Amino acid sequence: MDASLALQYAIIAIAVVVSAWVVLKKQFPGPVRKARIALALPLLREGRAAWQQRLGRWIAPAGGSSANDAACGGCNGCGPDKKG
């Protein structure tokens, strides 16, 4: 296989993975959050290497600021103080 053809396939594969991730986050925010927690928790345990704990913190979802954020996916774009 030619090097340029391999590069094209790699770029397309990356684009497909990123696109799938965006769709999953938009369409299924709850299951994606649970999966990220399930992946991050084992990495954050005591006794893990520092790089594993950093990876776990990177994978872990950010904490929500209120119950309303978690109810609709956390976009915080709707509410009485928002126009639109």
N, C-alpha and C positions, 0 to 999 in steps of 0.2 A: 504494500500500500504506500502510496506517495505521502510525504510528510505534510504537504498542504491539504491533502484530502483528510488525513488524520486530524489536523488542526480544525478543519471545518466540522467534522463529526464531533469533536470535543466541544466546540463553541455551541453547536446545536444542542448537544446533550445538556450543557449548563443552562442554556435558555429554557429548555423544557423543564428541568428540575426547578428552576426559579419560578417559572410560570405556574407549575403545579403547586408549589409552596404558597404562592399568593392566593390562588383559588382556594386551597384548603383553609388558609387563615380567614378568608372572607366568608366562606360558606359553612365552615364547621369550627367556629372559634372555641367551643367547649371541649370537644375531643382533642383538638390540637394542643390546648392548654394542659389537659390531663396527660397527654403523651409527653410533652416537654417536662412536666413535673416528674413523671415516671422515669424519664431518662436522666434527669438532673439529680434526683435524690441519692442514688448510689454513689455518684461522683462527689457529693458534698459531705459524705460521712467522715467522722474522725479517723485519722490514720492514713488517709489518702494522700498521694503526692500533691504538691502545690499546683502542678500543672493540671491535674485532674480536678481539683477544686475550682481552679479558674475556669476550666471548661464547663463544669457544672453550673457555676454562676452565670456564664454566658448563655447556656442553654435554658436555664430557668426563666420562666416568664416573670415580668415585672409585677409587683403587687398592685392590686387595684386600690384606689383611694376611697371608694365607697361601694355599697351594695348595688347602687344603680348602675355603676360602670360595668359590673360583672353581668348584670341582667341582660344588657343589650350588646355585649361584645367589647365594651370599653372605649368606643370611639369618642364619647363625651361630646358629640356634635349635636345632640338634641336636648332640649330643655327649655324652661321658660325664659332664661336669660340669653338664649341663642336665637338669632334671627335667621330664617331661611327655611 
